Amino acid sequence: MAHRLGVDVGGTFTDVLLIDTDSGQTWRAKTASTPSDQSVGVLRGIERVCAEAGIAMADVTEVLHGTTVATNAILEQKGARVGLVTTRGFRQVLQIARSFVPGGLAGWIIWPKPEPLAALEHTVEAIERVGSDGTVVTALDVDDIRGKLEGLRDAGVEAVCVSLINSFANDDHEKAIGQIAAEVFGPDVPVSLSSNVLPELREYERTVTTVANGYVQPQVSRYITNLAGQLADSGVDGPLYILRSDGGLASAEVATANPVNMLLSGPAGGVAGAAWVAGQVGHRDFLTFDMGGTSTDVALVQDLVPRIGRQTRVGDLDVRAASVDVRTVGAGGGSIAHVPPLTKALRVGPQSAGADPGPAAYGTGGTDPTVTDANVVLGYLPSQLAGGEITLDVDAAREAVATIAEGADLGSVEAAAAGIIDIVNENMFGALRLVSVQQGFDPREFALVAFGGAGPLHANALGKLLGSWPVIIPPSPGVLCAYGDATTSLRDEAARTWIRTFPETSDDEIATTLGELAATARATLRSEGVDDADITVTYAADLRYHGQGFEIPVTVDIDAFDSARGGLESSAGGLTAMATTFNAEHERLFGFLLRNDHEVVTLRATATGPRPNVAAETVPEGGDLEAAKRTDTDIWLDGETITAAVYDRDKLGAGTVVPGPAIIAEMDSTTLVLADHRAEVHPSGSLLITPATHTPEA
């Protein structure tokens, strides 16, 4: 009997999900996160879930972990002291950056430019130069760079990054400097080469991504090494895998070497879990809505495949790394409501009470009014959360929210709480529009998968704002990110800059290059024990019109190239197929096409291992709705107090319909069904919320 264990560390809670891969049965645990050392909360959650399942720690065959260690290192500016090596003449590449300034027309007046992750005094220039075609223009001065690296060592540098101009075309100089750095600094100081981290065009993006990799690497390495050691000491024999930002898995060793690919590890797990759940329900196109204690992450998924972006943004930092196209807003259960004295206008977030001290209702020292406190005041939350770990203090919640009622002159505590909920819902609605309407998609054509500890409380309201039906509430929505960690697969990517217009290249040339990239990506998975026959490879390219300053990533139909190479008359050719795909995407995004030649900028191949053989858990049919009812409770809805039934989700059978207004409670989350809506239990265990008059499309 095999057990896969998914772990997701959030800002407030650490979620653990244990899956029996034979039966699909799951056990879950939710415990408070321990920001000072995330491994403490992780181990506590694993011990708890194993005890609940009645298995020994040694019975866990794999641990799959989504972590925010790399993210937090950047957000909290607690990374390593980085030394950067650039080509002579490019020492200020990070300071110059790009000309874009966020904000309105006067943004440049008030925008405080963030400090680069590698200080100028810790940046040195190598005497060398490589042309854009890979030819050596100036040979590397080995003695000069060795002396400069020794100076960085004496300055206390904790990580070395090397990013030379045009190293994507020829990495010999970077490798030589990397070898010298290893000799000068020794094995305890990591060395990141841009030709390994991001072998692509554009020196700034390549440099900032490489520096970000080095900045978080020591902290990530310590965390993963520490966690792996503690797991082994606790009896867990299975390997540890870390979730990548693109939703795939990497071994602990690979993740340690390339932590920049983990910056959105946590949110990617939720999207992967949502795809697993939506596929069982039968909805292949959907929006995801993951509301936790600190923030809300949203994404768009088509045909069960998340949209993958080439940029990863954390705080003010943009790096070039593949990640699920997730947008984040500072709206969570712990988001703090406040009333500025000048405007008297109610605001919610982005400040958060987090796990410490937490919302006032948690009774752990928090006094600021939060979204969770507003939900308590309105009667939407049961008296206990996280399986009884947290008992809610209703009086403390009312006292905190009363400050908002008084400050904004809203009359009653309930009105103030309703105002907090309305504002946070609008904030999240705006984020969902970013990934749908502003990308050319109609949200009414998508379902909405809501999860996270707080997501199901707000999901019905978001469904109304978007017109997205059904609203899908997965089983164990509070630990779905951990479910995603446990049900995704190994992945690796290989890329190569390839700047040629279509007339300058051919189907044969591109197909050969894609084949070489596929072999590189496959090799990583084979080293992890994946059989070659079980590896799936997908292909993509960054294309643009000749003369454009940006690229659009598009999928590549490798069959079109294979058909063209085989001389099949029915084939339109691989390049022709790429142009058609690019034109459709360009017109969707911008509404027009150009007559310029198409140009290939980057080619990439992504190798993915087999999806784990995890059986889908099913819910028995039938069940008495009255037997599942816990009690009736008063809730504040639409400006008045009304009575709502409270149901135990674990007692609801497949096919059961719960009419609103209702509250459906479970260990890790609470679902609110609004008046004039209904929730039906799908055989997979998901709740499908729709308007009472909604007729599903055939």
Disulfide bonds with the S-S distance in Angstrom:
none
